[in-house]
Amino acid sequence: MKKTGAVLGPLLRNLGLESGVRLARIKNDWYKIFDEQITSHLFPVSFSDRELLLHVTSPIWMQQCSYYKSEIIKKLSAYDVQDIRFRLGRIPQKKQAISPPRKTSELTPENRFFISELLSDVSDESLKESIKKALEKSLTARKPLQSD
């Protein structure tokens, strides 16, 4: 019998959902990965082909972050990030980006919306329900995704 990860990984990849799930996990864990000095000026916005796009608040911070690019990539390697790009953009305030600690693992409204958007094009109800359960489990887990 195959493990769920062995089946789910290729399925998410084939459906084009893997990058979205990884980005959601990175956003969810962002404030645990980096300290407040970094997170107040840098935030992930897109993940594709193992490259993470980060919004930066100012050209000065963009320059500063470029000096630490390899260290940032190293911290994000557990999420299968192999390269990063910086772009000037808005950074969500911490109170909006992260929920207070919960006693039970629950999905945030943002995660529920993310799942519904990802599944909107899946027509097979059985498949849709299976993917939904897997995504909910993944997004409520506290561990980062592991690469092969």
C-alpha positions as CSV (number, residue, x, y, z in Angstrom):
1,M,0.0,0.0,0.0
2,K,1.3,3.4,-1.0
3,K,1.6,6.3,1.5
4,T,-0.7,9.3,0.9
5,G,2.3,11.6,0.1
6,A,3.5,9.2,-2.6
7,V,0.1,9.4,-4.3
8,L,-0.9,13.0,-3.5
9,G,2.4,14.6,-4.7
10,P,2.1,13.5,-8.3
11,L,-1.7,14.1,-8.3
12,L,-1.2,17.7,-7.1
13,R,1.6,18.1,-9.7
14,N,-0.5,16.8,-12.5
15,L,-3.4,19.1,-11.6
16,G,-1.1,22.1,-11.4
17,L,-1.9,22.6,-7.7
18,E,1.5,21.8,-6.1
19,S,2.9,25.3,-6.4
20,G,-0.2,26.8,-4.9
21,V,-0.1,24.4,-2.0
22,R,3.6,25.1,-1.4
23,L,3.0,28.9,-1.5
24,A,0.1,28.6,1.0
25,R,2.4,26.6,3.3
26,I,5.2,29.2,3.0
27,K,2.8,32.1,3.7
28,N,1.3,30.2,6.6
29,D,4.8,29.6,8.2
30,W,6.4,32.9,7.1
31,Y,6.4,34.5,10.5
32,K,8.0,31.3,12.0
33,I,10.7,31.1,9.4
34,F,11.9,34.7,9.6
35,D,12.0,37.3,12.4
36,E,9.8,40.4,12.5
37,Q,12.6,42.7,11.1
38,I,12.5,40.7,7.8
39,T,8.8,39.8,7.7
40,S,7.8,43.5,8.0
41,H,9.6,44.2,4.7
42,L,9.5,41.0,2.8
43,F,6.5,38.6,1.9
44,P,6.0,35.7,-0.6
45,V,3.5,36.3,-3.4
46,S,4.1,33.7,-6.0
47,F,5.7,30.3,-6.4
48,S,6.4,28.6,-9.7
49,D,9.1,26.2,-11.0
50,R,10.8,26.2,-7.6
51,E,11.2,30.0,-7.7
52,L,9.6,32.2,-5.1
53,L,8.7,35.8,-5.8
54,L,8.9,38.0,-2.8
55,H,7.4,41.5,-2.5
56,V,9.8,44.0,-0.8
57,T,8.7,47.3,0.7
58,S,11.4,49.6,-0.7
59,P,14.4,49.6,-3.1
60,I,16.7,49.8,0.0
61,W,15.3,46.6,1.4
62,M,15.4,45.0,-2.0
63,Q,19.2,45.7,-2.1
64,Q,19.7,44.5,1.4
65,C,17.8,41.3,0.8
66,S,19.8,40.6,-2.3
67,Y,22.9,40.4,-0.2
68,Y,21.3,37.7,1.9
69,K,19.6,35.8,-1.0
70,S,21.5,32.6,-0.5
71,E,20.7,32.6,3.3
72,I,17.0,33.2,2.5
73,I,16.9,30.4,0.0
74,K,18.6,28.1,2.5
75,K,15.9,28.8,5.1
76,L,13.2,28.1,2.5
77,S,14.8,24.9,1.1
78,A,12.4,22.7,3.2
79,Y,9.6,24.1,0.9
80,D,11.5,23.1,-2.2
81,V,12.5,26.7,-3.0
82,Q,15.6,26.8,-5.2
83,D,15.6,30.4,-6.3
84,I,14.0,33.7,-5.3
85,R,13.2,37.0,-7.0
86,F,12.5,40.4,-5.4
87,R,9.9,42.9,-6.6
88,L,8.6,46.1,-5.0
89,G,5.1,45.5,-3.7
90,R,2.8,45.6,-0.7
91,I,3.4,43.6,2.4
92,P,0.4,42.5,4.5
93,Q,0.4,43.6,8.1
94,K,1.2,40.8,10.5
95,K,-2.2,40.8,12.2
96,Q,-3.8,40.1,8.8
97,A,-1.4,37.5,7.6
98,I,-1.3,35.3,10.6
99,S,-4.0,34.2,12.9
100,P,-3.6,34.0,16.7
101,P,-2.6,30.5,17.9
102,R,-5.5,28.1,18.0
103,K,-6.0,25.2,20.4
104,T,-7.3,23.1,17.5
105,S,-6.0,23.2,14.0
106,E,-8.6,25.1,11.9
107,L,-8.5,26.5,8.4
108,T,-8.5,30.2,8.2
109,P,-11.0,31.9,5.9
110,E,-8.1,32.7,3.5
111,N,-7.2,29.0,3.4
112,R,-10.9,28.0,2.8
113,F,-11.0,30.5,-0.1
114,F,-7.7,29.2,-1.5
115,I,-9.0,25.6,-1.5
116,S,-12.3,26.6,-3.1
117,E,-10.5,28.5,-5.9
118,L,-8.1,25.6,-6.5
119,L,-10.9,23.2,-6.8
120,S,-13.3,25.3,-8.9
121,D,-12.2,23.6,-12.1
122,V,-12.3,20.0,-10.9
123,S,-15.5,18.5,-12.2
124,D,-15.3,15.0,-10.6
125,E,-17.0,15.3,-7.2
126,S,-15.2,12.3,-5.7
127,L,-11.8,13.6,-6.8
128,K,-12.7,17.1,-5.7
129,E,-13.6,15.8,-2.2
130,S,-10.4,13.8,-1.9
131,I,-8.2,16.7,-3.0
132,K,-10.1,19.0,-0.6
133,K,-9.5,16.7,2.4
134,A,-5.8,16.4,1.5
135,L,-5.4,20.2,1.2
136,E,-7.2,20.8,4.5
137,K,-5.0,18.3,6.2
138,S,-1.9,19.8,4.7
139,L,-2.8,23.4,5.5
140,T,-3.6,22.6,9.1
141,A,-0.4,20.6,9.7
142,R,2.4,22.5,11.5
143,K,5.4,21.0,9.7
144,P,6.8,22.4,6.5
145,L,6.5,20.4,3.3
146,Q,9.4,18.0,2.7
147,S,11.0,17.6,-0.7
148,D,11.9,14.2,-2.1
